[in-house]
Amino acid sequence: MRDRIPPPAWRVLAHALTQRQTVSARYHGHHRLLCPHALGWKHGRAKLLAYQAAGTTSSGALSATPHHRWRSLFVDEIEDASIVPGLPWQSAGNYTPMSNCIDDLELYIRP
């Protein structure tokens, strides 16, 4: 197995996850405010599980239902990631780090 090299956004996401901070980023052309909950690997690619607090999605407007705001994103496709000071970190009651979106967890929020 080849060495895993985290993409550039990994550092910002990992810091935000451990400090429970919100991240502003672009993903597939959409601006999103993300609250990172888990970072790891899926088939050798870096993957993020995040709660999307605001912004738009590729399927349209963000759901008003908190339980439907979970996003599984490939880290190498996240652009312009930066921590947003002062914004509250958010989550939803249905969070679990054990999901099929990440095979090998490296960092995660304990439920």
FENPE-V586380 format. One record per backbone hydrogen bond with DSSP energy under -0.5 kcal/mol. CO is the residue of the C=O (numbers start at 0). NH is the residue of the N-H. Records with the same first field share a line. If there is no record, write none. Layout:
BEGIN
CO->NH + NH
END
This chain:
BEGIN
2->4
3->5
6->9
7->10 + 11
8->12
9->13
10->14
11->15
12->16
13->17
14->18
15->19 + 20
16->19
20->35
21->83
22->33
23->81
24->31
25->78
26->29
29->26
30->55
31->24 + 33
32->52 + 53
33->22 + 35
34->50
36->108
37->48
38->105 + 106
39->46
40->102 + 103
41->44
44->41
45->74
46->39
47->49 + 72
48->36 + 37
49->51 + 70
50->34 + 52
53->32
54->61
56->59
59->56
63->65
64->67
65->68
68->51
70->49 + 72
72->47 + 74
73->76
74->77
76->27
78->25
81->23
82->84
83->86
86->21
91->94
96->98
98->101
103->40
106->38
END
